[in-house]
Structures are given as structure tokens and as C-alpha cells.
Amino acid sequence: DRRFDRSTSGVLKLIKLRWIALVSQVIALVVTVGWLNVELPVLGLVGCLLILALSNLCLSYLSAKLGHLIGLVILLDVLILTALLALSGGPSNPFSVLYLVQVLLAAVMTSQKWTWGVAILSSFGFALIFWFHLPLPSSLGGHGHHHSSFSLHLQGMWLAYTIAAIAIGLFVSKLSTELNRERERRV
């Protein structure tokens, strides 16, 4: 059974996606803290992003040897996402939808066992942030009583959904193209 996750190409694609995610998260942090003046635990968030960057550097360095460990890398990404969400509003953070991207990556790049593991861990992480999280500042109160904060939350949900949809769409369409090429090559 030659799976996508065991190829160097699959590892390199995951590395690229993780760099894109890191840059996107840095931009989101800069905009949220610098432009919108939202008070967040910046040191904790930056620490999570540093772990992501360091793990991606390690994965880049060992990419040829670690193809069979992609499942572990995706599990690490779920843990990092959980920590980022716990430090920035928990379930009221609209970017919690990004758990779906991790499940999709596992489904495409790993075995069924890894996919189940990622799905279970992401569901557990999502549930955990309902109880253990730093709340958003009252000015961004999510489903608060102020119309403007609720509107901002809904806009954030839209942005998070759009990012997830684009990531999923791009990844699945690229995979589909590769599968079609492989099918044509075999014919």
C-alpha cells in the first residue's frame, strides 16, 4: 500500500502548508494585537508559533527520513492549534474551524488509523477549550450583548471559514490533479 504520506513529495507539501499557516498566524497576531489593539497573551501565542516554526525546520531537515511520521506532525499541529485557541478566546475564537483542515490533511496524507487519531484529538482539543481558555477581551466578546462585538465575531467566523475552505479546496484540487495524472500515466 503506497500511501501519499510516505512520499517525499507529500512531506514537502505538508512543510509548505505549515509555513503558509505560520505566516498566516503571524499576520493574524500582528493585525489583532497591533491594529485592532486586542489584549492577548502575546508571549504564549508567540511561543506556540515558535514551536510550529522549529518543528517545521526539523521536518524540513529530516523530510526524507520522516515521511512515515506525518501523522505525528499533524497531531502536533492539532496540539499547537488547541494551545493557540486556548490563549485567544477558546471556542469563541472563530478560527476553531481550522481543526477541519488538520482532519483533512490526515485523511489525505496518512492511514485511516492516523485520521481517526487526528479526528479524536481535534474533537477532544475543541471540547477542552470550552473549559480551559482565556476569554476574549470584552470588546471582542464573541456572542456578547453588544451588536458591534457580535458583528466582529461573525466577520471573524466568515474569515476563518474562508481560509479553511480555500485551504481544503486548494489541497484537494491539487491532489485530484495528481491522481488524474497518475491514472493517465498508468493508462
C-alpha positions as CSV (number, residue, x, y, z in Angstrom):
1,D,0.0,0.0,0.0
2,R,1.9,3.0,-1.3
3,R,0.3,6.0,0.5
4,F,0.7,9.7,-0.2
5,D,2.2,10.3,3.2
6,R,5.1,8.0,2.6
7,S,6.4,10.0,-0.4
8,T,8.9,12.8,0.0
9,S,6.6,14.9,-2.2
10,G,3.8,14.5,0.5
11,V,6.2,15.6,3.3
12,L,7.3,18.6,1.2
13,K,3.7,19.7,0.6
14,L,3.0,19.4,4.3
15,I,6.0,21.5,5.1
16,K,4.9,24.2,2.6
17,L,1.4,24.2,4.1
18,R,2.8,24.6,7.6
19,W,4.9,27.6,6.5
20,I,1.8,29.2,5.0
21,A,-0.1,28.5,8.2
22,L,2.7,30.0,10.3
23,V,2.9,33.2,8.2
24,S,-0.9,33.5,8.3
25,Q,-1.0,33.1,12.0
26,V,1.8,35.7,12.5
27,I,-0.2,38.1,10.3
28,A,-3.4,37.4,12.3
29,L,-1.5,38.1,15.5
30,V,0.0,41.3,14.3
31,V,-3.3,42.6,13.0
32,T,-5.2,41.6,16.1
33,V,-2.7,43.0,18.6
34,G,-1.1,45.8,16.6
35,W,-4.0,47.1,14.5
36,L,-7.1,46.1,16.4
37,N,-5.4,46.7,19.8
38,V,-6.8,43.5,21.3
39,E,-5.1,42.5,24.5
40,L,-3.9,38.9,24.1
41,P,-1.1,36.8,25.9
42,V,1.4,37.6,23.1
43,L,4.3,35.7,24.7
44,G,2.2,32.5,24.9
45,L,1.0,32.9,21.4
46,V,4.5,33.7,20.1
47,G,5.8,30.6,22.0
48,C,3.3,28.4,20.2
49,L,4.3,29.9,16.8
50,L,7.9,29.3,17.6
51,I,7.2,25.7,18.3
52,L,5.5,25.4,15.0
53,A,8.4,27.1,13.2
54,L,11.0,24.9,15.0
55,S,9.1,21.7,14.3
56,N,8.8,22.7,10.6
57,L,12.5,23.4,10.4
58,C,13.2,20.0,11.9
59,L,10.7,18.4,9.5
60,S,12.4,20.2,6.6
61,Y,15.8,19.0,7.7
62,L,14.6,15.4,8.1
63,S,12.0,15.3,5.4
64,A,13.3,12.2,3.6
65,K,13.5,10.2,6.8
66,L,10.3,11.3,8.4
67,G,7.7,10.5,5.7
68,H,6.2,7.8,7.9
69,L,5.8,10.2,10.8
70,I,3.5,12.7,9.1
71,G,0.7,11.6,11.4
72,L,2.7,12.7,14.4
73,V,3.4,16.1,12.8
74,I,-0.3,16.6,12.2
75,L,-1.1,15.6,15.8
76,L,1.5,18.2,16.9
77,D,-0.3,20.8,14.7
78,V,-3.6,19.9,16.4
79,L,-2.0,20.5,19.8
80,I,-0.5,23.8,18.7
81,L,-3.8,24.9,17.3
82,T,-5.5,23.9,20.6
83,A,-3.0,26.0,22.6
84,L,-3.4,29.0,20.3
85,L,-7.1,28.9,20.6
86,A,-7.0,28.4,24.4
87,L,-4.8,31.5,24.6
88,S,-7.1,33.6,22.4
89,G,-10.7,33.1,23.3
90,G,-11.3,29.4,23.2
91,P,-14.5,28.4,21.4
92,S,-15.4,32.0,20.8
93,N,-12.4,32.3,18.5
94,P,-13.8,31.8,15.0
95,F,-10.6,30.2,13.9
96,S,-11.5,27.0,15.7
97,V,-12.9,25.8,12.3
98,L,-9.2,25.2,11.3
99,Y,-9.4,21.9,13.1
100,L,-11.1,20.7,10.0
101,V,-8.0,21.4,7.9
102,Q,-6.0,19.1,10.2
103,V,-8.5,16.3,9.8
104,L,-8.5,16.7,6.0
105,L,-4.7,16.6,5.9
106,A,-4.7,13.4,7.9
107,A,-7.3,11.9,5.7
108,V,-5.3,12.6,2.5
109,M,-1.8,12.1,3.8
110,T,-2.0,9.3,6.3
111,S,-3.7,6.0,7.1
112,Q,-7.2,5.6,8.4
113,K,-5.8,5.0,11.9
114,W,-3.9,8.3,11.9
115,T,-7.0,10.0,10.5
116,W,-9.1,8.7,13.4
117,G,-6.5,9.7,15.8
118,V,-6.4,13.3,14.5
119,A,-10.2,13.5,14.4
120,I,-10.4,12.3,18.0
121,L,-7.6,14.6,19.2
122,S,-9.1,17.6,17.5
123,S,-12.5,16.9,18.9
124,F,-11.0,16.5,22.3
125,G,-9.0,19.7,21.9
126,F,-12.0,21.6,20.7
127,A,-14.0,20.3,23.7
128,L,-11.2,21.2,26.1
129,I,-11.0,24.8,25.0
130,F,-14.7,25.2,26.2
131,W,-13.5,24.8,29.8
132,F,-9.9,26.0,29.7
133,H,-9.3,29.2,27.8
134,L,-8.5,32.8,28.3
135,P,-11.6,34.8,27.3
136,L,-11.5,37.4,24.6
137,P,-11.5,41.0,25.8
138,S,-15.0,42.3,26.3
139,S,-14.7,44.5,23.2
140,L,-14.5,41.3,21.2
141,G,-16.9,39.3,23.3
142,G,-17.9,36.8,20.7
143,H,-21.6,36.2,21.2
144,G,-21.7,39.1,23.7
145,H,-24.5,41.6,24.2
146,H,-23.0,44.4,22.1
147,H,-24.0,44.4,18.5
148,S,-20.6,45.5,17.3
149,S,-18.7,42.7,19.1
150,F,-21.1,40.1,17.7
151,S,-20.7,41.6,14.3
152,L,-16.9,41.4,14.6
153,H,-17.2,37.8,15.8
154,L,-19.3,36.9,12.8
155,Q,-16.9,38.6,10.4
156,G,-14.1,36.5,12.1
157,M,-16.1,33.4,11.6
158,W,-16.5,34.2,7.9
159,L,-12.8,34.9,7.5
160,A,-11.9,31.6,9.3
161,Y,-14.3,29.7,7.1
162,T,-13.0,31.3,4.0
163,I,-9.4,30.4,5.0
164,A,-10.4,26.8,5.7
165,A,-12.4,26.5,2.5
166,I,-9.6,27.8,0.4
167,A,-7.0,25.5,2.1
168,I,-9.2,22.5,1.7
169,G,-10.2,23.4,-1.9
170,L,-6.6,24.0,-3.0
171,F,-5.3,20.9,-1.4
172,V,-8.0,18.6,-2.6
173,S,-7.9,20.0,-6.2
174,K,-4.1,19.6,-6.3
175,L,-4.4,16.0,-5.1
176,S,-7.1,15.3,-7.6
177,T,-4.9,16.7,-10.4
178,E,-2.1,14.5,-9.3
179,L,-4.3,11.4,-9.1
180,N,-5.6,12.1,-12.6
181,R,-2.1,12.4,-13.9
182,E,-1.1,9.2,-12.3
183,R,-4.2,7.5,-13.7
184,E,-3.3,8.8,-17.2
185,R,0.3,7.7,-16.8
186,R,-0.9,4.2,-15.9
187,V,-3.2,4.0,-18.9
